[in-house]
Amino acid sequence: MLKRTLAMSFWTAYDALGTLVIANLLWLALTAPFVGLLFLAGLPIYRSMPYVFYLCAPAVLLLNPASAGLAEMTQRLADGGEAPVALFWRGVKQHFFRALFLMSGAVLATMILSASVLFYTRGVFESLGRFGNTTAAGLSLWALVILAGMTCYWMPVAMAVPGRKPRLWTIVRRAALLTVDNPAYTLGVLLVTVVMAVFWAGTGVGLAVIGVSAIRAFHSHARRVLHERYETAAALSGRGRPSDRRSVREALLEEWASEPRRSLRELIRPWDA
């Protein structure tokens, strides 16, 4: 499933490269105020707990209202539709406050959980003892990982149905269910996201030109693949066939194998594709 997600997001970015570059530049222009706000508000935190500041940065970059515009575009592309640049502005307009609340909630939760990890690992609460502090630190760390996985699904879930604006609680609940029901896949999505972010940030201008659009396309296809999984499970159950994970996986692989495959030949010799 993760391999298919990567392949589909790659070809989506390749096919709509020009549009996504323009959208990424618009995202950069609109995100600058939020980055400045993060720097000003987070300066005291950076001086005392710098790693908390760095952990909050992805939430600001990937969940701000400008990212809602990117998510609107990449979700339409993931669903096989067209995504003109005008769709970026529609996403920002329709989901501005929703994205603002999601970003603020993610930043606040990240600060609380990361601070908890720090306090417990340092044994601030002596009454808990060494075992109690270690256990609490581990639980806080896993809660932070689950939160990070949930945030990968927040925007795609919000954009899942064109023209529909789900409530905040619905978005958070569905993302939580996707994360808990697909732990291995979500962990893979999270690790790939980290690798992509490090790669695009390491290229310098890459993050500003196409990096965030590529990450958003990856997250949109991640939700799309999970949607296909649940649809297949429902179809198998409706036909009276086993709908366990193994049966669903085999059915998905069979369905995907019947689809036309694209190769890297298109990159080297696109005129022969």
Summary of the structure (lengths in Angstrom):
residues: 273
radius of gyration: 20.0
end to end distance: 25.1
largest distance: 70.1
contacts: 858
relative contact order: 0.13
helix: 84%
strand: 0%
